[in-house]
């Protein structure tokens, strides 16, 4: 795949998630669509969205319930796109949402592989390809980013780093949708800062591509270590998302 082909696949998936059109993300003007259940959406998403903002850098595509359309339209057309996903402007949207018992909940940056930079990086430990049936004993706290116990059926492929027989690092991917698999990574604390994370991430990305799927990587803006790993592994920023949820749901997460 080329970088452009990979980007088109990601935009097509975002369009399915948001009930939009792929070309909406390439427009200069902002786009608002009504959210609803969508066949083929990423499996961890809870649809419909009350208010979901997505940007690939050109504009914002907002997927909303009808009662949030006016609030969202006013906000996204008030400020430049490059500042819509940050404070202080974000307080304007959050204050308006709270009047309807909603809050901004999730904010994240998503990365796609750069085919000009992606390569298998060296690792000081043995790397082993792991299939789904190899994960049964690995649903442990130390591997909570690489694997998801609540969605075991989606964990389809992984790469482990081994110090003898000891698993010291694990990259796993979940088949979140038909075309794209998401990578998660964990390394035991005493084995960090030795290039294990980037070696695992880059190798798993290549394995995913070899299976005809697009690997993607998600990180919070403040997770500097994770963002550095994405860049070192051959990934580059591609799009950003912001998700609103009910005040009750946000408060429950914070507890």
Helices and strands as residue ranges (DSSP letters): H 3-18, G 22-26, E 31-34, E 51-55, E 61-64, G 66-68, H 69-76, G 81-83, H 89-98, E 102-113, E 126-131, G 132-134, G 141-143, G 149-154, E 155-163, E 166-174, E 180-187, G 189-191, H 196-210, E 214-219, H 224-232, E 235-246, H 247-254
